[in-house]
Amino acid sequence: MKFAIVYYSMYGHIHTMAQAAAEAAREVPGTDVGLYRVPETLPEEVLGKMGALDASKAMSSVALATPEVLAEADAILFGTPTRFGNMCGQMRQFLDSTGGLWMKGALVGKPGGVFTSSATQHGGQESTILTFIPTLMHQGMIVVGLPYSFQGQMGVEEVMGGSPYGASTIAGGDGSRMPSQRDLDGVRFQARHLAGIGHKLKA
């Protein structure tokens, strides 16, 4: 079962979660996991001014996502930072390039999920995932979230991400907070859950 993790990360938070998701999905027997980043739309000069150039270079070895990656996958987990309560422009541009897949119904019946990050605790994590879901449904995909069987999203004793819509993390206003153990556990759970559903649908 081919499992694709397709993401965009500016400062490394989503990249860290994507790596954790890949490790977890590989724990599901018979799962072939590929990690892909959507193409950058900003020039290096702008990334440099935003303090994101080092993180961008650190992720340069990750293969670029193409519509064909989605067509070949049996299950897809998407990762995007939050931009004003919505997905980032880089992810939107990539998804807008998949019209050919829609025309052919290439993604119909495939399970897909979303994870995200934001600077603040109430920075639009849920709305980002919820506004991502219509694209998956227009493609005919089956939406898979983060069920409450993941108990890590139930507590209030620490700052944490996670909702029934998908895993998430909080980066902090200056980006200094990397995903916590609980945040990583959430995306790992979601990845294993999605991979298990992928196997059942492929059987």
C-alpha positions in Angstrom: 0.0 0.0 0.0 1.6 3.3 -1.1 1.3 6.0 1.5 2.3 9.6 0.5 2.9 12.4 2.9 2.7 15.7 1.0 3.5 18.9 2.9 4.8 22.4 2.9 6.9 23.7 5.8 8.5 27.2 6.0 10.3 27.0 9.3 10.5 23.2 9.9 7.6 22.5 12.2 5.4 20.7 9.6 8.6 19.0 8.3 9.3 17.6 11.8 5.7 16.3 12.0 5.8 14.9 8.5 9.0 12.9 9.5 7.2 11.5 12.6 4.2 10.6 10.5 6.4 8.8 8.0 8.1 6.8 10.8 4.7 5.8 12.2 3.2 4.8 8.9 6.2 2.5 8.2 5.3 0.6 11.4 2.1 -0.6 9.6 3.2 -3.8 7.8 3.1 -3.6 4.0 3.2 0.2 3.9 5.5 1.9 1.4 5.9 5.5 2.6 7.0 8.4 0.5 7.7 11.9 1.8 7.1 14.9 -0.6 7.2 18.6 -0.2 5.2 20.9 -2.4 7.1 23.3 -4.6 8.2 26.6 -3.1 6.6 29.7 -4.7 8.8 32.3 -2.9 12.2 33.4 -4.2 15.3 32.9 -2.0 15.6 36.6 -1.4 12.1 36.7 0.2 12.8 33.5 2.2 16.0 35.0 3.5 14.1 38.2 4.7 11.6 35.9 6.5 14.4 34.0 8.2 13.3 30.8 6.5 16.2 30.1 4.1 18.1 27.8 6.4 15.0 25.6 7.0 14.3 25.6 3.3 17.8 24.4 2.5 17.6 21.7 5.2 14.5 20.3 3.5 16.0 20.4 -0.1 16.7 16.7 -0.2 13.0 15.9 0.2 11.5 15.0 -3.2 9.1 17.5 -4.8 5.4 16.6 -4.9 3.7 16.3 -8.3 0.1 15.4 -9.2 1.4 12.0 -10.3 2.5 11.3 -6.7 -1.1 11.6 -5.6 -2.3 9.5 -8.5 0.1 6.7 -7.6 -0.6 6.7 -3.8 -3.3 4.6 -2.1 -3.5 7.0 0.9 -2.4 10.6 1.4 -1.6 12.7 4.4 -1.2 16.4 3.8 0.6 18.8 6.1 0.3 22.6 5.8 0.9 25.6 8.1 -2.0 27.9 8.8 -2.3 31.2 7.0 -5.1 33.3 8.3 -7.1 30.2 9.2 -6.5 28.6 5.8 -3.9 26.5 4.1 -0.7 28.2 2.9 -0.5 29.6 -0.6 2.1 27.0 -1.7 -0.2 24.1 -0.8 -3.2 25.9 -2.5 -1.2 26.4 -5.7 -0.1 22.7 -5.7 -3.7 21.5 -5.2 -4.9 23.8 -7.9 -2.6 22.0 -10.3 -4.5 18.7 -9.8 -7.4 19.5 -12.1 -6.3 16.7 -14.4 -6.6 14.2 -11.6 -10.2 15.5 -10.9 -11.1 15.1 -14.6 -10.0 11.4 -14.5 -11.4 10.7 -11.0 -7.9 9.5 -10.1 -8.3 10.2 -6.3 -11.9 8.9 -5.9 -12.1 6.5 -3.0 -8.7 7.1 -1.6 -8.4 8.0 2.1 -6.8 11.3 3.0 -6.1 13.4 6.1 -4.6 16.8 7.1 -2.3 18.0 9.9 -1.3 21.6 10.5 0.5 24.2 12.7 -0.1 27.8 13.8 1.8 30.4 15.7 -0.8 30.7 18.4 -3.0 28.3 20.3 -6.2 29.6 18.6 -4.6 30.5 15.3 -7.0 28.8 13.0 -5.8 25.2 13.2 -9.3 23.7 13.0 -10.4 26.1 10.3 -7.3 25.3 8.2 -8.2 21.6 8.2 -11.9 22.2 7.8 -11.3 24.4 4.8 -8.8 21.9 3.3 -11.4 19.1 3.5 -13.6 20.5 0.6 -10.7 20.0 -1.8 -10.4 16.3 -0.7 -14.1 15.8 -1.1 -14.2 17.4 -4.6 -11.6 14.9 -5.5 -13.8 12.1 -4.1 -11.5 11.2 -1.3 -12.5 9.7 2.1 -11.6 12.1 4.9 -9.7 10.6 7.9 -9.1 12.7 11.0 -7.7 12.1 14.4 -10.3 10.1 16.4 -10.7 10.5 20.2 -9.2 7.1 20.6 -6.0 9.2 20.6 -6.3 10.2 24.2 -3.5 12.7 23.9 -5.9 15.4 22.7 -8.1 15.1 25.8 -5.9 16.8 28.5 -5.5 20.4 29.5 -2.4 20.1 31.6 -0.1 21.5 28.8 -0.2 23.6 25.7 -0.9 21.2 22.8 -2.4 20.8 19.4 -4.7 18.2 18.0 -8.4 18.0 17.3 -10.8 15.3 15.8 -10.1 16.9 12.4 -6.4 16.2 12.5 -3.1 16.5 14.3 -1.5 19.9 14.9 1.2 21.8 16.7 1.7 25.4 18.0 4.9 27.1 16.9 4.8 30.2 19.1 4.9 33.7 17.9 8.6 33.6 17.1 8.5 30.0 15.9 10.7 28.8 18.7 8.4 26.1 20.0 8.9 22.9 18.0 6.3 20.1 18.1 6.0 18.6 21.6 6.0 14.8 22.3 2.2 14.9 22.5 1.9 16.7 19.2 4.2 14.2 17.5 2.3 11.3 19.1 -0.9 12.8 17.6 0.4 12.9 14.0 1.9 9.4 14.5 -1.5 8.1 15.5 -3.2 9.8 12.6 -0.6 8.4 10.2 -1.0 4.8 11.5 -4.8 5.2 11.5 -4.8 6.4 7.9 -2.4 3.7 6.8 -4.7 1.0 8.4 -7.7 2.4 6.5 -5.7 2.5 3.3 -4.9 -1.2 3.7 -8.5 -2.1 4.3 -9.7 -0.1 1.3 -7.0 -1.7 -0.9 -7.8 -5.2 0.2 
